[in-house]
Amino acid sequence: MTCDPGLLQRVPLFSLLDADEREVLASQLEVRHLSAQQPIFRPGDAGGNGYVLIEGKVRVTLIDRVRSLIRLGPLRSSDLAHLDC
């Protein structure tokens, strides 16, 4: 599903863009609706994607090199995170 430029205005990171800039950015984005507990991505998935949370919250769970569970979050729509798995 394509992205409505109006959605981007609700995200603090993009709120200062003008309407034309939001339109260009929105044309490059895809909207995904996810259910609770549905993974967004898993370690080992191909990289190169960015995700913008419009509504809700996300829990990030990783397993480190010694097989310990690491939980980050919850992340909310106004949070920024860079994950390099």
Contacts in CASP RR format, 6 or more apart in sequence:
PFRMAT RR
TARGET T0000
AUTHOR 0000-0000-0000
METHOD contacts of the structure
MODEL  1
MTCDPGLLQRVPLFSLLDADEREVLASQLEVRHLSAQQPIFRPGDAGGNG
YVLIEGKVRVTLIDRVRSLIRLGPLRSSDLAHLDC
1 30 0 8 1.000
1 31 0 8 1.000
1 32 0 8 1.000
2 26 0 8 1.000
2 27 0 8 1.000
2 29 0 8 1.000
2 30 0 8 1.000
2 31 0 8 1.000
3 26 0 8 1.000
3 27 0 8 1.000
3 29 0 8 1.000
3 30 0 8 1.000
3 31 0 8 1.000
4 26 0 8 1.000
4 31 0 8 1.000
5 19 0 8 1.000
5 22 0 8 1.000
5 23 0 8 1.000
5 25 0 8 1.000
5 26 0 8 1.000
6 22 0 8 1.000
6 26 0 8 1.000
7 26 0 8 1.000
7 31 0 8 1.000
7 54 0 8 1.000
8 14 0 8 1.000
8 15 0 8 1.000
8 17 0 8 1.000
8 22 0 8 1.000
8 25 0 8 1.000
8 26 0 8 1.000
8 52 0 8 1.000
9 15 0 8 1.000
9 17 0 8 1.000
9 22 0 8 1.000
10 54 0 8 1.000
10 77 0 8 1.000
11 52 0 8 1.000
11 54 0 8 1.000
11 77 0 8 1.000
11 78 0 8 1.000
12 78 0 8 1.000
13 52 0 8 1.000
13 80 0 8 1.000
14 22 0 8 1.000
14 25 0 8 1.000
14 52 0 8 1.000
17 25 0 8 1.000
29 52 0 8 1.000
34 40 0 8 1.000
40 51 0 8 1.000
40 58 0 8 1.000
41 47 0 8 1.000
41 49 0 8 1.000
41 85 0 8 1.000
43 62 0 8 1.000
43 63 0 8 1.000
43 85 0 8 1.000
44 85 0 8 1.000
45 85 0 8 1.000
53 75 0 8 1.000
53 76 0 8 1.000
53 77 0 8 1.000
53 79 0 8 1.000
54 77 0 8 1.000
55 77 0 8 1.000
56 76 0 8 1.000
56 77 0 8 1.000
57 73 0 8 1.000
57 74 0 8 1.000
57 75 0 8 1.000
57 76 0 8 1.000
57 77 0 8 1.000
58 73 0 8 1.000
58 74 0 8 1.000
58 75 0 8 1.000
58 76 0 8 1.000
59 71 0 8 1.000
59 72 0 8 1.000
59 73 0 8 1.000
59 74 0 8 1.000
59 75 0 8 1.000
60 71 0 8 1.000
60 72 0 8 1.000
60 73 0 8 1.000
60 75 0 8 1.000
60 81 0 8 1.000
60 83 0 8 1.000
61 69 0 8 1.000
61 70 0 8 1.000
61 71 0 8 1.000
61 72 0 8 1.000
62 69 0 8 1.000
62 70 0 8 1.000
62 71 0 8 1.000
62 72 0 8 1.000
62 85 0 8 1.000
63 69 0 8 1.000
63 70 0 8 1.000
64 70 0 8 1.000
72 81 0 8 1.000
75 81 0 8 1.000
END
